[in-house]
Amino acid sequence: MTVITSTAYSRDLGDELRRLRESCTEFGGRALAIRLGWDPSKVSNIEHGKARASEIDLVQFLMMCGKDTDYFEEFRRRYRYAFEEYVVQVSDNVRTLALAESTAKKMLNYDTLTVPGLMQTESYADALYRAAGVVTEERIPALVRARMDRQAVLRRHNRPDCLFFIHEIALRQRVGDERIMADQYRRLYANARFVRIVPADVLVNSAGIRLWEYEKAMPVAYTETDVTQVFAQDLAVIARTRLIFNRVEHVALDEEQSRSKLMEYISSPREDLDDAGPHLA
């Protein structure tokens, strides 16, 4: 077992091992360590993604959980990349994303074309998945539900310190019909304390990006497309991401100005939505 810097993905896979232990055995972490002849801290470090387990460690752990060789081989394939500074996943794999958000101390978000996932209404999210056309229709309800479940992080009493910078282009770009957009504007207005609008005439040369900071782990920069999710902990990438957010914060409207801007969209006549921007569904 090698102790190294944890990553969003190593913490995700460590949490998966914890869930396996809890669901497939009767042992607590210390009891399992004793059973395997390990130091008592070893199970905890592996399950928290703070240490890289060797292949022998993984075999022993998974065997105790009743898993077979095929399961081990599949888990080993994923675990190989657990501690990389860059991890790329398919866009509908939300487990690592959800864990990264739920354990963050601070979250900065910047979106240019669409409302951020943590601020989307259920109808908006559904229409957005249908417009993207990158997943089968039967999978959309489960993906929408996962996106709604992720929003619980904003309702916690100890929620992360959050700020969502949203370019006005995202407000103008119609997703679904007029009712969906009207509901989405109201959702943003209800959460205006978290929202800062970047005016439409301001150019910020960046696609959507996230920066998550943690109490006892390295910051994570995150970006996504319709087909990929990228988690990065490279120090140069983190520094560049901070520069992007410094620029965005400088040009964004303040809280009251953003609130007023959102009210303009809520108050706009319904027919104006047809000319507000390109349609995504």
C-alpha positions, 0 to 999 in steps of 0.5 A: 500500500502506497500513501499518495495524494488522493484524487476525486476518482480515488475517493470515489473508488475507495467509497465503492470499496467501503460500500462493498464491505458494509453490504457484503460482510459483517465487518467494520473497517478495523475488524476487517483489517484484523481479519486480513492481518493489516494495520488497523489504519490500512482499510480506512486509508484505502476506503478514503482514497488516501492510499493506493492498494496493491493488487494483492490488497485488492484481491484480499479485500474483494475476496472477503466481500465474496467477489469473483475473479471477473469482478476483481479484473474489472475493478482493477482496470478502473483502479489503475487510473485512480490516482492520475492527475487527469481522469476522463470518464463518459459523461453519464457516469455521475458517481465520481461527480456526485461524490466530488460535489458532496464532499467539497468545502467550496464550489465555483461554477461557470457555465456559458451555454446552459444552466448548471446542473445543480440549478436545473429544474427537472423539466429543463434537465429532461429537455436538455438530455433529449436535445443533446441526443447522446443517450438513449431515451429510456436512460433519460429518466434515470439520468434526470433523477440522478441530476436532481438527487445531486442538488441535495448538496445545496439543501444541507445545513453544512452545504459547500460555499457555492457560487454559480456564474452563468453567462447570459447566453445560457439564459437566452438559449431556449431549452424545451418550451416557454413553460420550461424556460419560465420555470427555470428562470424562477428557479434561478431567481429563488436561488439568486444568492448563489448566482452571478450573471455574466452579461451577454456583451462580455466575452470570457474565453472559457467553456463551462468549468468547475473548481472544487476545494476540500478541507483535506485534499487537493482542489479539483478542476472539472469540465465536461462535454456531451460525451466526456467528463474531465477531472484534473488536479494538475497544479498548473491546471488549478492555477489557470482555473483560478485565473479564469474565475478571477476574470469571471468574478471581475466582469460578472454582475453583483448579487443585486444586479444579477437578481434584477437581470433574472427578473427581466427574464421572468417578466419578459412577455412569453412571445419574446422567448421565441426570439431570445436565442437558439432552441435546444429542443 
